[in-house]
Amino acid sequence: MDYKILVINPGSTSTKIAVFENRTQIYMISVKHQQEVLATFECIADQYEYRKNMVKDELIKADIDLKKINLIVCRGGLLKPIPGGAYKVNEAMIRDIRNPMGEHESNLGGLIAYSLAAEIGPDVEAIIVDPTCIDEMEDIARISGMPELPRKSFLHALNQRAGGRKFAKEIGKKYEDINVIVVHMGGGISVGAHRKGRIIDVNNGLNGDGPMSPERSGGLPVGQLVDMCFSGKYTKAEICKKIKGKGGLTAYLGTCDAVEIEKRIAEGDEYAKLVYSALSYQVAKEIGALSTVLKGEVDAIILTGGLAYSTVIVDEITERVAHLGPVKVYPGENEMEAMAMNGYMALNHEIKVKEYV
């Protein structure tokens, strides 16, 4: 039987929409949103109607009949910690999406998909796959040094897992039989230790520890951060923005555009070169740390995400970590394909769709 799968992936400044027939993509568009329009909404959840109507409009323009969709797959939001996998979007999930653990555009995916599925009819479900909040960390990895502040799992789980599965397929093994360190490098950076199909340790890629990224500060000198917080110069909101949104490359160089930064480096900007190299340096340190989590049993180090297109970054990381294992590079965000693949497997009963409670 042939299935049509609608995939929806809300990003910070765009919404990606795709339709797959079984495993084959037959339609894809990434709709850019004007910053002036997004700025009119008080919080991200308020964008729901605007983005939902935009999805419907684009499907109409493409002459795609919603009534012929068998399943809607969307990017999951900041829900409570759950193991990885596919989950049905139900009323319990919608309740938690509307009262999220944090503000993130991925929260919109479930809202849009749930509403569209209801419009199509009772035989069509909406599911999420490997949301950013999945938590498979071992207990020892949660210990931070302060009982009140346990380490938490927030990561680019969908793309990380897709990278792990792709490598496993290349070497003729199952993802559940290998150990890999996967690095997603985008606006945020998450580095995960994958052991036999589970992500047992990872930095908080949302707004916490780990390497700095184009937009996020990553781990900071704790004492100096405390002093800054109590200096009276900044509000809590301003500190949070310095950590996520205006941190990392943006804080040092005034931009998070890798193409622009590399152009500046090529023109002789030594400071830009230093800061850019520091990002690679910090990623490599995180990879080295996670190699100890896997006790040196590393089948591969996988670099993925938008920054994996940068040969400058990839080469600098590889130079520092190649002694730990082979480095594989899968540039870009393969989230649409990963969501569609999981949707097809769910329809084909190859994986079980879990109930969110």
N, C-alpha and C positions, 0 to 999 in steps of 0.2 A: 504493500500500500504506500502511496506517495503522501507525504505530509507537507503542509506549508507552515512555516514557523516565523513569527514576527519577533524581531529582536530590537529592544529599545535600550539605549545607553546614554543617559543624561550626563554631560560633562559640565565643567565650570562655565564655559562660554559657548558650548554647542550641544546639540543632541544628535546622536547617531541613530539612524533607523535602517534596518535591513530586513529583507525577506529571503528565507532559504527554502528551497524545495529539497527535502531530506537534508543532505549535507552540502548541497550546491547553492551558492548565493545567486539569486536572480535579481536582486534590487538592493541598492545601497546609496544612502545620502547622509551627509553630515551638514546639518543646518546650523550656521553661525548665528548667535544671538548678540544683538547690539548691547554694549555695556550700558548705554543710557536707558534701554528698556529694562534690563535686569535690575538696575539701580532703583527702579520705581517700586520694587517689592521689598517689604520690610524684612522678610526672612526667606530662605530658600523654599520652604514648603509653600509659600504664597505663590510661587511660580507654577504650581501644579496645573491650573486651568489653562494658562497661557501655553505651556509646553504640550499638554495633551491635545489641545486644538490644533497646534502646529503639526503634531504627528499625524492627526487625521487629515489635515489639509494636504500634507505631502503625499500621503497614500492615495488620496483622491486624484491628485495631479498625475500620479504614476499609474492610474487606472488599476489599482490593487483593491480588490473587494475584501473588506474585513470579514465578511461572512464565510469566506473560504479559508480563513486562518484556523489551523488546528490547535495551536499553542502559542502563547506569548511568553517570551523569556526576557527578563530584565536584569539589570545590574542591581544587586542588593544594597541596602543602606546600612546605617549604623544602628543595628539592632543589639539585643543582648548577646553575650558570647554564646556561640553555637558551633558544633563540629561542622566541618566542611560538607559539601554536597548540594543537592537540589532540594528546595523547599517550596511548597505550595504557598502562594500569597493568599492568606485568609484574614478573617476579621481580627484575630489576635495580632498578626503581623502589622496590619494597617494601624491598629491602636498604638503599637510601639513605634511605627514610623512617624506617627503624628506627635509622639513624645520621645524624640530620639535622644541617644546618648551624646550626640553632637551634631552641629550643622554641617551637612555635606550634600552636594547635588545628587549623589547616588540614592538618597532617600526618596527622590522623586520617581525613580523607576517603578517601585512597587505600587505607588499611588496611581500612576498612569496605566500600568498594565492591568491592575485590578479593575479599574473603571472600564477600560476597553473590553476586557473579557466579559464583564457583565453585560455590556451592550451587544456583544456578539451572540451570547446565549449560554445556557447552563452547561453545555457539553465542552466548552472551552475553558481551560484553566490558564492562570498566570503563575509562573514560577520564577524564583530567583536562584542563582547558582553561585556558590562560593563568594558570599558577600565579604566586604572588608572586615567585618567583625568576627570572622570565624576564629575559633580558639581551640587549638589542639596542643597548646604548650604543655610541656611537662611541669610538674609542680616545682621542681628545682629552679626552673627558668623564671618563675614568678617572683622569687625572692629578690628584692631590690636593695636591701640594706636598711630600709625603714618600713616596719610592719604596716603603717598607715598608707603606704604608697606601693602596692604590688605592681609589678610590671604587667602590662596589658598587651594583648595581641590585636593590632590593627595593621593591615597590610593589603597589598594589591594581590589578593588571593587568587582571583580568577586568572590573571595573566601569569602569575608565578606558577600555578598548577599547570596551566597550558604549556608553559615552557618545559616543565618537568616531564609532562606526558610526551611532548614532541621529541625530546632527547631519548626517552625510553624507547619510543617507536623506532628511532633511527638505529639504535643498537640492538634491536630485536628483543627487548625485555619489557616487562610490565613496569609501570610507574611505581607500583607497590613493592617492587623488588630492588629498587635502587636508592642510593643516597646522593643527593645533590644540594648544592647551595645556589639559590636562585636570587638574582638581583633585579628588581624592577626599578628602572631609572626614568622617572617622569618629573612632573611638578613636585611630587614627593618621591622619596626613595625608601624602599623596604628590602631588607636582605633576610632571607629565610633559610633555615636548615630543614631540609625535607628528608626524613628518614622513613623508608618503606611506606611511602604514601601519606605520611602525616607531617605537618609543619610544626616541629617540636620546639622551635625557638625562632623569634623574629623581633626586630626592633619595632617600636611603635611608629609606623610610617605615617600616621595621621598628624601628630603634633608633639612627638616625644623624642625618645633617644635615637641613637644611630647617627649616620652621616648627614651632613648638611645636604640640601638639595637646591634646585633652582629657586624655590620659593620658601623653604623651611629651614630653620636654624639647626635642626638636629640637636644632639646632646650639647649642653652648655656647661661652662664652669659654674658649679652649683652656688658656691658662696657669692660670686660676683652677681649671679642672677638674683639671689635673695636681696643683696644690697640694692640692685636696680629696682626691684619690686617695691622696696620700702623707702626709696629715695624721695618720694613725693613728686617726682617729675612726670610719672606716667600713671594713667588709669589702668585697671585690669584689662580692659578691652585693647588698649594700646600695646600692652605687653604681649597679649595673645596674638596680636597682628604682627608684632616683630618676630614671634616664634613661627607663625604660620601665615604666609601671604606676603610678608615683606622681609623674610629672613633669607639666609643662604646667599646665593649669587645675586639676588635682587638687592639685598642689603649692602653688599660690597661693591657691586658694579652698576647698580641702578637699572638692571635688566635681567631677565631670566631667559632671553633669547640666545640659544647656543650658537646659532649662525652669526649673529651680531658679535658675540663675544669672540668667536674664533676669527672673525674678520679683524677685530681690534688686535688680537694677538699676532696675526699675520702682518699687521702694520707696525708691530714693534712695541705694543703696550705690555710692559713687563709686569705691571701690577695685575692686569687681567690674567696674564699667564700664570702668575703665582696662585691667585684665588681659584682659577679653573683647575689647576693641578691639585689644589687642596681638596677639592670635591672628590677627585679620583683617589687621592691618598686616603681619605676617610672611608670611602667605599671599600678599598682594599683592606684597611684595618678591620672593618666589620666582617669581611669574608674570612680573614685570618682567625678572628675570634670564633666564628661559627665552625671552622674546621676542627676546633677543639671539642665542640659540642658533639660532632660526629666522630670524634676520636681518630681523626685522620683518614677515615674511610669515606673518601669523597670520589664518586664516580665522575663528576663533572661540576664545573662552575659555570652557571648559565647567566648571561647578561641579556636583558631584554628591556623593553620600554623605549620611549622616544630618544633618550640620550644614547642608546646603544647604536644609533646611526652615526654617532661621532667617533671617527677613527682615533682622534686625539685622546678621548676619554677611554675608549676600549683598549688602546695600546698601552696607556699608562697603568690601567688596572691590571692588564694581563702581565706586564713586566713584573709587577709586584706579587702576583698570586699564582703564576703558572707552575711553580714548584709544588703547589698543593693538589693539582689535578688539571686535566684538560679544560680549556676555556671554550665554551660554545656561545655564539652570538646569534640571537634571534631578535633583530631590531623591530621596534614598533610595539603597539599594543594590540594583541591578538584576541581582544576580549569578545568581539562580535562572533568570530569563528568558534571560540570556546563556548560561548553561551548557546549558539546554534547546535553545536555538537552534543552538548548535554541535553538540550531540548529533544533532539532526535533520539538519543539513547533513552530518554524518559518515555517518549511516545512508543518506542520499540521495546519497552520493558527490559532494557539492558541495565538500567539503574533504577533505584527506587526513589520516588519523590517523597520526601519526609514531610510530616505535619509539624508546623510551627506552633508551639504552645507557650 
